[in-house]
Amino acid sequence: MNDQELVERLRERDPEALEAFHRQYRDRVFAVARRIVRDEWDAEEVVQDVLMTMHRKIHLFNGRSAFWSWVYRVTENAARMKVRKYKRYPTLFEDSILDSMLSSSDSNEKPVGRPEEEFQFRQCMDTIRDFLESSDDLNREIYLRMDFLGYDKEEVAQDLDLTVPALKARLHRIRYALRRSLEETAV
């Protein structure tokens, strides 16, 4: 079942579509959740939360992005909420972690998806790594803390000696520049 058909059937509250979603996306959702919550049991709970969110809020998917992009964001949010709920914060994100993610995706492990999806993932990760390496230290730190670790704006602004509006403006410019880099790579 392709994503468009899956979304349509989920909107119709088809129970088979929910099962199909679980079969198609469970492993990827689990992988995203596991990286954030750092615990297998919590990651399983996040998978269930995402499944319920798909059932309750599929009508919010507007189709302007790929379905997996939306599911990824829902998963990220659910995992971050789980971390906040238990006041368990993931370890600090270091540059070496991004490199290890990239090197593990280059290994001879069994591919997660189809070859073209695997290629697109690697290309995307390379673009993000190159973008972060070419960014200045402050912008890299802002992006990693806000988008990878999910810290509060107030906390990051205080740590980096910025005002919240200045932080928000920088983050907006960083995200815009990264989005443009990703679009250029996709072309």
N, C-alpha and C positions, 0 to 999 in steps of 0.2 A: 504494500500500500504506500503510495507516494505521500509526501507531506501535505499537499493541497487536499487530497481526498481524506487524509487523516484528520485535518483540521475541520473540514466540513462535517465529518461523522462525529467528531467530538462535540461540535456545536449542536448536533442533533441529539446529544446525550446517548449515543449508541454505546452499550457496554462492551461490545467487541472492539470498538475503536480504542477504548481505554486500555484493554488488554494488548492491542496492537501497539499502542504508544509505549506501554511498559516493556514489551518485547524489544521494540526498536531502539528505545532511548535509555533503558535502565542502566546499562554499563557506563555510558557516557555521563549520565547524571550522577551516578555513584562516584565516578572518577573525579568530577569537579567538586562534589561535596566532600569527598575524602581529603582532598588537598586543603580544604578550608577548615573543616572541623577536626581533622587529625585523629579521628576515632572511627572504627568500622561500624560500631553500633549506632553512633550518631549519624553517620553517613547513610545508613539504612533508613533511619527515621526521616532524613532529608529527602530521600528517594520517595518515601510515602507521602511526605508533605507536598512534593512537586506533583505527584500523581493526583492528589486531591485538588491542588491548585489548577491543574489542567482541567479537571472536571468542573470546578466552580467558576473559573475565570477565563476560559478559552475565548469567550466573547470579547475580551480585551485585546486579543491578538489582531492587529490591524493589517497584517500582510505586507507592510512596507519593508520588512527585513526578512531574512531567511527564518524559517520556523525554529531551527536549531539555535539561532542567535537569541531568540526570545526565550526558549527553554533554558538556555545557558544562563541568561540573566535571572530568570525565576529561580533557578537552582542556586546561583550565587547568593541571591537575597535570602532564600530559605536557610542556607548554610550559615550565613552571617548572623541571622536571627538566632539560630541555634547556639552559636558561639556567645553572642551577647546574653542570651537567656541564662546560660550557666556561668557567665563571667569568666569564660575560658578564652584567652586570647592566643592566637597562633604566634609562633615564634617570629621574630623579625625577618622580613624578606631581605635576603642579601643577593647581590649580583650573582653569586655562585649558584644560587637556586635556579635562576633563569637559565644559566648555562647547563645545569644538570638536567633540567626539563628538556632542553633542546637536544642534548646529547642522548638522552634516553629515547627521544623520538627518532633519533638517527640509528639506533641499535637495530639488531636483527630480530626484535621481538615481533610477535604476530601483530599485523596491522589492525587498528581499531575498526576501520571502515574500508570503503572501496579505495583503490589506489589513487583516484583523482581527489578524494577527500583527504587522504593522507598527504598528498602533495600540497594541497591548499593549506592544510594545517601547518606543515613545515614552512611553507612560504610565508604564511602569516606570522609564525613565531620568529622567523628570521627578520622580517620587517620590524616587528616590535623590538627585538633585541637591538637591531641596528639603530632604530629610532632612539631607544633609551641610551645606547652608548654614545650617540651624537648629541644628546641633550646635556645641558649643564647640570651640575650636581644638585642644585636646588630644585629644578624642574623634575629631575629623575626621582628625587626623594618625595616630592609632592605626589607624583603619579603613583609611585609604589605604595605609599602609605594610604592614599585615598582609594585607588581602584583595585589594588591587590589585597590590601589588608583591611580595608573598610573602616578606617579610623574616622572619628568625628572631625568635622571641620574645625571646631573650636580647639580641640586637642592638638591637631596638626599645626594650626596657625600659631598657637602658643609655643609649641616646641620649636618651630622654625622662625619665631619672632616676626610674624606677619599679622596683618589684620585679616579678619575673616573675609571681607570683600576683596582684598588683594589676593588671598588664597583662591577664592572662587574664580576670580578673573584669570589667574594663572592656569588653574586647572582647566578652565574652558578653552584657553588657547592651546594648552598641551593636547587635550583630547581632539581638538579640531585639527591640529597639525598631524597627530597620529592617524586620524581618520583619513586625511588626505594622502598620507604615505601608504596606507593600506589600499586606498582606491587606486593609486598609481600602480601599485604592485599587481592588483587584480586585472588591470587593463592589458 
